[in-house]
Each structure stands twice: as C-alpha cells, then as structure tokens.
Amino acid sequence: MKQFWITFFGSIFGVVVGSVLALVLAAFLIAGMLASAVAGSRTETTLPGQGAVLEIDLREARLDSPSRSPFAFAEPLSVVDIVQTLEHAETDAGVAGVFIRANEFGLSPGMAEEIRHAIADFRDAGKFVITHAQGFEGTSVTAYFAVSGSDEIWLQDTANFTPAGLASEVLFLGGLFEQFNAEVQFEQFFEFKNAANVYTETGFTDAHREATLSYMNSIFDTAITEISSDRSISADALRGVFETAPHSAEDAVERGLVDRLGHVVDARESALARAGSGSQILAIEAYHSMLNPWSNNPAIALIEGQGAIVTGNAAQSPFASGGGIGSDSMSDAILEAANDANIRAILVRVDSPGGSAIASDQVWNAIERAQEAGKPVIISMASMAASGGYYLAAPADYILAHATTLTGSIGVLGGKVALEGTFEMVGLQSESVYVGGEYATAFSGQQAWTETQRDAYRAQMAETYEDFTQRVADGRDLPLERVLEIARGRVWTGAQALDLGLVDEIGGFRNAVDAARELAGIAPESDVRLVRFPREQTPLEAFSALFGMSAETAETAARVNALLELPEVRSALEARARLGSGQAQLRTTAQQPN
C-alpha cells in the first residue's frame, strides 16, 4: 500500500512539474520566435542611404539605462541609448533629422534635461529636430522642457498648453496610524531626512517644506532659464505664461511657445519634406539595432545602476524591467572592470533614491579598489542619486549631475510601526518571549521599543550617520564640519550641489564620457568604446539561472524516490507507521527565531 501511495503522489508531482516546465518552455519558445523575428527583420534592414528621419516617442515609459534582461528586446530604447544613438547619427550622412512625439504630461526633470541636451547636440551637428505634441496637457513644465530646443514645435490645434510649474503631493499616514492606535517609531538624522515624516506626521514640517520648496524652485529656475534661451522669450515673460496657464493652442502660437498647429501626420510630412526627396521615417529603435558597436577604440567601462540599493544581486525575473542596484552585482562589475587591462577608466551611471547603507558602503569600497588599481572612476548622475546613491558616488574622481538631478540627502533613518494597539482594537493579543538580550525583540512589529531598545537603535543610526558624513568628507576632500552643515538629510539639486562642492560639473551622459576620456589620458579627438559591465546574459544563461532550482528540485525528488525503495528505509517507514497508529504523539509548535 505504501508503495502505491509513493507511486501515486510521485506521478502527480511529475505531472505538475512537467506541466509547469512545458508551459515555461513554451513561453521561452514564443520569446525565441519573437526574438528571431525581430532579428530577422533587422538583418533585412539596411542603414539609410540618405534622408532618414529618426522618430522618438517620448510618450512611452522608458528606463534611464537599458534593462539587463536578454528578453527586453521589445522595450523602448533607454535614455542612455537614445543619447548614444543620436551621437552616432550626428555623423551619419544617411540621417537628416529627428521627429519627436512629445510626452503630454511630464517626465522626470533629469530625464527631460538629458533629452534636451541630446537635441541640442544633434542640432549643433547641423541636423534638424521637429517635435509634435497632441497637447501639453499636464501641469508640469518638464514635458515641454525636454523638447523646447527643437527647430519646430507642432501642437494639435484642438489641444491645450497647460504647463504651469511644478507640484509635489505627499500622502501623510501619521493620522491614519493614530486612528488605529499604531505606534510609529522612527529615528532620523536629522530634521531634513523627511522620508520618515510620511509615517510620523500629518503634514509638512517646517524643515520638510523648506527643503522641498528649495529644490523645486531650483528645478523651475533651471527650466525657465533653458526654455527662455531655446524659445528667445525673456525669463519674466515666460514665468508670466506659466503663471497664467492654461492656454489655448492658438494662444501658445501667439506667445511663441509653439510654431505651428496641426495633426501629427502634418508634422511628420513636414519633417519628410525638410529631409528631402526619397526620405523615410525610421524608428530610433530600428536604427539603433543596425549599429555595430564593435571597434578598436580605447575602452571605457560603463556600469549602470538604477533603483533601490540592496545587498546581494538584486535578483529579478529575466522578463522584468528595471530592478535595483545589488551591491554584489555592482561591486563585482567595478572590480572586474578594474582588473581588465583593456579598460582605461570606469564610468558609473547612477539613478537611485538610495537604500541600504551597508550595500552602499560595499560599492564605495569597490570604487576605492578600482582607484588603487589605477583606474579613474567617474560618476554620471541621472534623475536622482540621493542618500545611498550619493554615498556610493562620493569617492569617485569626478562627479557630474544634471542641474535638475536630486542628490545629497546625506542622512539616515530607520524605524518601525508597532501594531500592538491596533491588534487590541479587534481583540488580538500578541506576546513575545525571548532569550538573550532585551534587544532580541527590538524589531518586533507588535510591541513598541523599550527605552533601552530605542537608545540602542538610535546609537546604531548615529554611528551610520557618522560613517556617511566621514565618507563624504574623505571622498570630496571637504572639512567634516562643512559636510555636517550641508548634510542633515537635506536633498539638493545638481545646481545647488555644485555650489556646495558635492559635484564637480553640471552635465549629462556625453559630458561624463568626455570627463572619463580626459582622466584616462585619451586624446580629446579620439573616439572611445564603451564596454558594459557585467556582460549581458544570453537567453540560455537566463533560462538556466531562472530554472536551475526547479531542475535541482526534480533531481532531488528522483533521489528521494530511489531512497524510499531501499529495504532498510522501507522497514523504517513501516515501523514508523505502526508507532503512529496510536493517539500519543510528541509535537512542538516552535517556530524559527528571528
């Protein structure tokens, strides 16, 4: 009988595992067919002979840096790849211009600034940029800021011009927790480290409001200055336009904000006419796929990180986008580049709100080791490189940020929400027991800190803050007293950070490449080759990584089944069955301690 049940459940297990693997293999087969189709279409496409107009759709959500997934072939081109592709197109005689579908609602300020720089560089090369918007419907100025430097801006005649400024809305949970008798306990260093305020407050504190308005005004001032230059409108007049928004399409033309009214087909036809006879529209993704990145030029390592900083590898599904910055992954990539004799410098692109202090410190250490190996390290900040994002950047030889990048936030916070009072409201009771020190229950989600636990936790936070500020002082060669003045958890824009000595230059990705070229001792007129670290996984490697555990599980099940067939094991099982037939049993409800 026992053999029957073993065989029965083993068969069910095999069917389930086989079905799951079959479904997954089918998914990979479909993905492979799609990839092959895309690859096949690419091989049939040739570089444009002349008159190509590259189309960029800024309405699509896109990452700052490309996804690491080998199955991300259908994703929109990343911002970094757009910048590099347009740089190549500047010297391609087959490309006449660019046609842009404007975002209608808003982009992150840093992304808008990077796109604007790319447009300016492309136009400086003697090529045109025409933009069409089906409306600037959002109140943020960033969608318009991104394309204000175009040769022509078209607006659909039935649309509106709504940009009015910038706004920030924060949902505070302090009152909610109070209603449910939850005790919110946070330690923050210091008053400007306001991420904790979301949980502890019912509205803006004075420090929170001051810092937020400060960086928002800085971003708005940058947008006003650059748009004013692009559109030849005085800064005061431009402020007046935004302050009196919204405007009709006709009013936007009258005020010099847009050049022509019409539908997208009209604007596209205008771009083709400007490109000349025989011209064609070509999606920038298709053009990018035709380019051959290989060369013998001097090599600069490119290491990109976006998202929250965590310890380990920031593991994610190979089908997922974005992800986080895993301290193991980024550190290993930096050290691998440092040990590569062909690499002349290391460029690290950062787009992160921060995360784990110990993970950030691990990357810090990798950068120092790369410098000791003789490799200069350059940081290019995207939309955000704050808190842990700034921590890992601080030791670099040279730091660049956009004027609108959010950075700094040199501070630390931590805490918990104790739900004991909430549970009591519905009749639930939670009680802890522990062995060892009182701090064993410090991270309990049910009970509040004791005074001793809170003091100990605050001491930990204080030590982390001291480490952070000292790292910044050492990395930026600033007196510690000065760092303590500008730290306290306060967020700064790139423009403000430049004045404070936290960054070295206001510039985008291409400026960072130029800085890396210079620090590597490569002649300014020499082209360089950017080599991404770590190397991207192939689809087969991603498949193995994803299903390696499933394969091991199947192998383990087979071994267990073989083990159960051994005579001595079968005898033991039969004896155990006899013992289990009575009512007397010894059991425990113990759980793993944490």
N, C-alpha and C positions, 0 to 999 in steps of 0.2 A: 504493500500500500504506500509506504513512504517513497519508494522509487517512482510510483505512479505520480505522486504529487510533485516530486522533484522534476520529473519529465514534463508534467503538465505546466507548472509555473515557468520552467526553463523555456518551454515552447512559446508561452505568452511573452516572456521577456525578449526572446529572439525576434518575434513578430514585431513587437513595439520598436525595438532598436532598429530592426531592418527597415520598418516603415519610415521612421524619422530620418535615417540615413538616406533612404531613397528620395524623400522629399527634398532634403538638403542638396543631394547630388543633382536633382532636377533643377533646383534653383541655381546651382553653380553652372549647370549646362546652359540654362537660359542666359545667365550673365555672360558666359563664354561666347554664346552665339551673338548676343548683342555687341560684345566687345569685338568679335570678329567682323561683325557687320560694320561697326564704326571704323575698325582698322581697314576693312576692305574699301570703304568709301574714301578713307584718307589716301590709300595708295592710288586711287583713281584720280584724286585731285592734285593738280599741279600748282605751283606758285604762280600768282597772277603775272601775266605778261606786262600789262600796263592798265592803269586806270582803276585799280581795285579800291573800293571804299569799304573800310573795315567797320562793322556795326557792333556797338557795345550797348547792351541793355542793362542800364543801371537799376531797373525795377526789380531785377532778380536778386534775391538774398545771396550774398557770397562771403566767403571767408577771407581773412587777410592773407593767409598763406594757404597753399593747396592742401587738401586732405591727404593723409598718409595712406588712405585705403587704396589698394590696387583696383577696386571696383568703383571708383569715383569718377569714371570717365564721362558720365553724363552731367556732372556738376558744373555750374558756371565757373568761368576762369576766376581764380583768386585775384585779389588786388595786386599782390606782388607780381604775379604772372602777367597781368594786364600791363603793368609798368614796364616789365622786361620786353614784352611783345611789341609794345608801341616804340620802345627804344630801337628794336631791330627794324621796325617798319620805317623809321625816320630815314634810313639809308637804303631802303628798298625802292628802286625805281618803279617797281610794279604797283606800289601803293601810292594813291593820290591824296587820300584824305580819310577822315573818320566821321561816321554818322552815329550819334548817340541818342538813345531813348532815355530821357531823363527820369529819375526817380520822382514820384509825385508827392511823397510825404516826408522823407527825410533819411539821411544817412548819419552814421556816427561822424562827429566832426573830424576826427583823424582820417577816416576813410575819404571823406569829401575833400580834405586838403591834399591827400595823396593823389587822388584823381585829378584835381585841379592842376597840381604840379606836372603830371604826365601830359595833360592837354597843353600846358604852356611850353613844355619841351618839344612836343610834336609840332606845334605851330612855329616855334623858333627854327625848326628844320625846314621851314618853307612849305609846309603842308597845311591843308585846311581842316577845320573841325566844325561840323554843323550839328546842332542839337535840336531835338523836337521834344516838347512836353505836352502831354494830354492834360495838362493842368499842374500847377504847383499848388496842390490842394492842402497840404499840411501847413501848420503854422510855423514850423521850424525853418530857419534860413539855410539849413545845411544842404538840402537838395539843390537849391539854386546856387549856393556857394560852389558846389562841385563843378558846375558847368558854366559859370559866369564868364569864364575866359574864352568861350567858343567864338569863332568868327561870326556865326549867326545863331540866334536862338529863336526857334519857332514855338508858337503856342496855339493850341487848338482854339478856334475863335469862340467856342461855346464854353470854354473853361475859365477858371479864375486864377488870379495871382494872389495867394493867401499868406506867404511868409511874413511873419510879424516880429520874430525874435527867437528866443529860446525859453523853454519852460521845463521845470522839474517837479515831479509829483511823487511824494513819498507816502506810503501807507504805514502808519504807526500802529503797532499792535499793543502798546502798553495798556490802553484802556480795556482792550479785549481780555488780556490776561488778568487784569484786575477784576473784571466781571466774573471770571471763573475761578477766582481765588488762587490763581497760579502765581508763584513767587519767582520773579525774574531776577537772576543774579549774574551780573557781568562785571568784569574788571576791564578797564580800558586805559590805555596810556597814549595820549591824555584826552583833553576835552574835545579835540578835533577828530579823534578816532570815532567817527559818528555812526559807523555801521551798527554798533550796539544800540544806538538810540531807537532803531526800528522796533526793538523788543522792549526797551525800558521806558520810552517816553510816549506822550500823547500828541506831541507836536515838535516843531523845531526848537532846539535850544538856541541861545544867542550865538554860541560858537559854531553850531551846525549851520545856521542861517548865514552867518558871516562868511564861512568858507565856501558854501555853495554859491552864494551870490558873487563872490570874488572870482571863482573860476568861470562861472557863466558869463560874467561881464568881460573877462579876458577873451573868451572864445568869440563872443559877439563883436568885440572890438576888432579882433583879427579878421572876422568875416566882413565887417564894414570896410576896413582898410583895403582888403584884397578885391572885393566886389567893386568898390569905388574906383580902383585902378583899372580893373577889367572893363568896366562899362563907361568910364570917363564921366562919372557923376560925382559931385562933391560928397564928402562924407556926411555933412549935415543934411544935404538933400536926401541922401539915401536913408539916413535914420528917419527922416520925416516920412518917407514912403513906407517903411516898415511899421512905423508907429500909427499910420492911418490905414493899415490893411484891414480888410481885404480890398482888392482892386479887380475891376473887370479886365478882360483880355485887351480891350481897346485902350483902356487907361494905362495898362502896362506898356503898350507900344508907345503911347504919348510920353510917358515918363522915361523912356529909354531903357526899360528893363528887358524887353524882348524886341526882336527886329521885325518879325513877320508873323502873320496869323495864317493858319491853315491846318489841314489834317496831315497825319504822318506820311501818307502817300505823296502829298505835295512836297513835303520837306525832303523825302527820300529822292524824288525825281529831281529836285533842285541840286542835291548832292551829286547825283549821277551826271547831271548836265555840267556841273562845275568840274567834274573829273574828266569829262571829255568823251568823245565818241568811243563806243565799244566798252565803256566802263561797266563794272558789275559790283553788286553788294556782296560782301563776304563776311560772315560772322567771325568775330575775332577768335573764337574757339577753334574754328576750322583753320584759320590762318596759323594760329599757334601750333596746331598739330602737324603742320607741314614743315615747321622749322627743325633744323638739325642742330642740336645744342653742342655737339662734339666739336672740339678744337684743340690745338696745341698751345693755346694761350696760357699765361701764368694762372695758377689755380688759387681761388679763394673759397674757403669752406663757407657754406650757407646753412645755418642751423636755425630752424624756426620753431617757435613755441606759442601756442595760443590757448587761452582758457585758464582755469584754476590750477595752481601749483600744488601737486600732491607727491607724496613719497612713492617710490616704485616706478612702474612703467605706464601709468595712466592707461591701463588696458581698456580697449574698446572693441566693439564688433568691427570687422573689416568692412561692413556695409555702412558704418556710421560716419558722420562728418564731424569735423572739429575735434572734440576731445579735450584733454587737458595737457598740462606740462608735467610729465612724470620726471622726478628728479633723477632716477636711474637712467632713463632714456636720454635726457638732455645731457647729463654729465658724461655718459658713455660716448655720446656723439662728439662732444667737445674734446674729450681725451683721445678719441680715435682720430679726429682731425689734427690734434696737436702732434700725434705720433706719425702722421703721414708726411713723408719727406717732400711730397709734391705740393703740399699746401703752404702758401706764403702768409696767409692771415685768416682769421676766423671772424665771420660776420654773423651775429646773433640777432635775429628779428624777434621782438617780444610784443605780444598783445595779450596782456593778462591783468586782472584785478588783484592778483596776489593769491595767497593761500598759506600753505604750511611753512612755518619759519625754518624748521629743520630741513625741509626739502629745498628751500631757497638757499640755505647755507651750503648744502651739498653742491649745488650748481656754482655757488660762489667759489668753493674750493676747486672745482674743475677748471674754472676760468683762471684762477691763480696758477694752477699747474700748467695750463697751456701757455701762460705768460713766461713761466720759468723755463719752458721748453723752447722759448724764443719766438713764439707766435703772438703777434699783436691781436687783441680782441676788440672788436668794435660792436657797439650795441645800436640797433635801429629800433626805436620805439614806434609802435603803430598808434592805434587809438588810445591805448591805455597800457601803462607799465607802472602800476602803483603798488604800494606796500611790498609784498614779496616780489612783485615784478620789478620794483626798484632795487630791492635788496640784492637780487642776483645780478643786476646791471652795474651796481656801484663800483666793482673793482676793475671794470673794463678800461682799456687805454683811451677810448674815446666814445662818447655817448651823443647820439643825435636823437632829436624828438621833433615832432611837428609843433607848431605854435599852439595847436589845439589839443595835443596829447594830454591826457590826465595822468600825472605821475606824482612822485613823492609819497604821501601817506605813510611817512616813517613813524610807525607806531605799532602797537599790538593790542589785541583784545581777545577775550575768551570768557566763557561762562556757560550757564545752563538755565533751563526753566524747570523749576521743581513743581510737580503736579500733585503733591500730597493733598493740598486744599481742594483742588479740582475733584480728585477722587472721592473725597469725603462728601462732596455735594451730591453724589449719586450712590453713596453707601459703600464705596470700595475702600478697603483698608490695605495699606502696604506697610510692611515692617521688615527691616533689614537686620541681619546678624552678620558679624564679621569676626575674623581672627586676624591678629597682627595689629598694625597701627590704625588709628582713627581715620586716617586719610583713605583707607580702603573703600569707603562709601562716598568719597568726595564727588564722584561723577554719577551718583545715583540720580535718576530722573524723577524720583518720587519725593525724596526728602531734601530740604534746604541744607546749605552748608552750616556747619557749626562755626563759631567764631574762630576756632583754631584752624579749621579747614580753609576758611576764606583767607586768613592771614597767610597760610602756606601757599595757596593758589596765587595770591597777589605777589608773593615773593618770587614765584616762578615767572610770572608775567614781567615783573620788574627786571629780572635777570635777562629775559629775552629782549626787552627794550634796550637795556644797556649794551647787549651784544649788537643789536641792529644799529644803534647810533654810532657805536665804535667802528663797525664795518663801514658805514658811510663816511665817517671822518677819515679812516685809513684809505678807503678807495678813492675818495675825491680830494684827498690832501687838504682837508678843511679842519680848522680847530674844532675840537669836540664841543666847546662852548657855543660855537656858531651853529653846529648841527643841532644842538639841543634847542636853540632858538627857533629854527625853521622846521623842526620835526613835530612832535606832539600830535602826530597822526593827521596832519593837515595835507589835503590834496592841493596840488599846484598844477597849472597848465605848463606846457613846454615853454611858452614865452616867459612865464614867471620863474620857472626852474632855471632858465638860462641866466637870469639876473641874480639868482641865488647861488649859482655855481654848481647846481645839481646836474646840469647837462652842459655839453661843450658847444653845440651848434644846433640851430633850427634847420631842419632839412628832412627830406624824405628818403626813400629807399635808394635812389640813384646817388644821392649825396653820400649815403653811408658806404656805397660801393667805392665811390671816389676816395673817401677817407681811408678805407681798407687798402686801396691801391697805393696810396701815399705812404701809409705806415708800413706797408710791406716792401717799400723801396722799389716799386714798379713805376716805370716812366709814365707820366700823365697821358701821353698819346697812345700808350699800349692798351690794347683790349685785354680783358681778363675773362677767365672762365669760372663761373660759379658752380661749385660742386656741392650738392645737397648731402648732408649727413643727418641721420643714418640713411643708408641706401633704402629705397622703397622696396617693400616686399613684392614678390611676384604673386599672382593669384594662387599658384600651387602652395607657396610658402604660407600665405594667409589661410588657405584651407587646412593645411597641416596644423597651424597654430590654433585654429578655431576648433578642430575636431580631434586633436591629439588626445584629449581627455576622454572623449567618447570611445576612441579606439582602445585606450588603456582599460576603460571600464568593461568593454566587451571581452578583452583578453582576460581580465581578472575573473569575469563570470565563467568563462570557459575553464579556467584553472580550478575555480571553486567546484564546478560540476564534476571535474575529474577527481578532485579530492574527496568528494562525497561518495565516490564509487569505491574508495579503498575499504577493505574488510574491517580494519580496526576502527575507522571513522563510523561506518555503519553500525558497528556494535555499540560504540559510544552513544550514538543517536538513539538507538533502541533503548539503552539503559536510561537515558535522559527522559525518554517518553514515558517509561514506567514510573519514574520518580515524579513526573509532572501530572500524574493522573489523580493524585490526592489534592486536598484543599490547602495543606500547609505549605506556604512558599515564603521565601525571604526576598523582599524587593526594596528598592530605595527610590525616592523621588528626587535625589540630589541632582543639581544642575552644575554645569561647569562654572567655576567662579570667574568674575570679570571685574 
